[in-house]
Amino acid sequence: MVTENRRVREQTMELNRKIGYRLSNLMYEHGYMNTCDLEKLSGVSTSHISRLLNEQTKAPRLDTIEKFCEGFDISIYDFFNCECFKKKE
């Protein structure tokens, strides 16, 4: 049980890292956006965005990712269709 809990915790931390990385890349691709710019586009607070980028929060809920996608004008599929989310064999 302890081993399973550790594995889940590690997978969650890895997902957080990947989401932060993807968000950072999208901000860069959209003209060096900062957290205030992204807040205006998505409606997600700058403090929450900062916690995501710095891996200081649990994995965001799907509705939060949807807000980012709406701000960037991309689909959920496009958000996760990134090399960082592809499983390495």
N, C-alpha and C positions, 0 to 999 in steps of 0.2 A: 504494500500500500504506500509506504513512504517513497519507494522508488517510482511508483506511478505518479504520485503527487509532484515529485521533483521533475519528472519528464514533462508533465503538463505545464509546470511553471516555466521550464526552459523553453518549451515551444511557444508559450505566450510571450516571453521576453524576446524571442527571435521574431515573432510576428510584429511586435511593437517596433523593433528595430527596422524591419522592412517597410512598415507603413510610414515611419518617420523619414526614411531614406526616399521613398517614392514621393512623399509630400514635398520634401526638399527639392527633388529633381523637377517636379512640376512647377514649383515656385521659380526656380532658375529658368526653366523653359519659357515661362511667361514674363520674362523681363526682370529678373532679379527682385522678385516680390519680397516684401518683408511681412511679418506677421500682421501688421496693421492693414496692409493691402489685402491679404487673404481674408481677414475678418470682414472687410467691406464686401468682398465677393461672395463669401460663404455664409456669413452670419454666425460663424463659430468664434468664440472669444479669443483674443490674443493670448490670454493666459493658458487656455486649453491647447491652442496650437503650439505654444512654446513647450508645454509639457509633453506633447506628442513628439515634437522634433527632438527633444532631449531625453526621450525614453523614460519619462518620470510618471507615466500613467499606465493604466491597463489598456489593453487594445480598445480602440474606439468602437462605439456601436455603429451598426450599419447605417443608421440615419445620419450620423456625423460624417461618414465617408460620402454618403449621397450628397450632403451639403457641399463638400469639397468638389465633388464631381460636377455639380450644377454650376459652381463658381468657375471652374476650369472649362466648362462646356464639353465634358467628356462623359462616357458611360461608366458604370461600375466595372464592366468588362475591361474597358480601356485602362482604368485605374489599376486593376490587378493583372493585366496582360503586360507584364514587365519582367525582364530577366530576373529581377531580385525575388520574385514570387515563384519562379519555376523551380521545381524540385530537381536537385542535382542528383544524378545517378551515380 
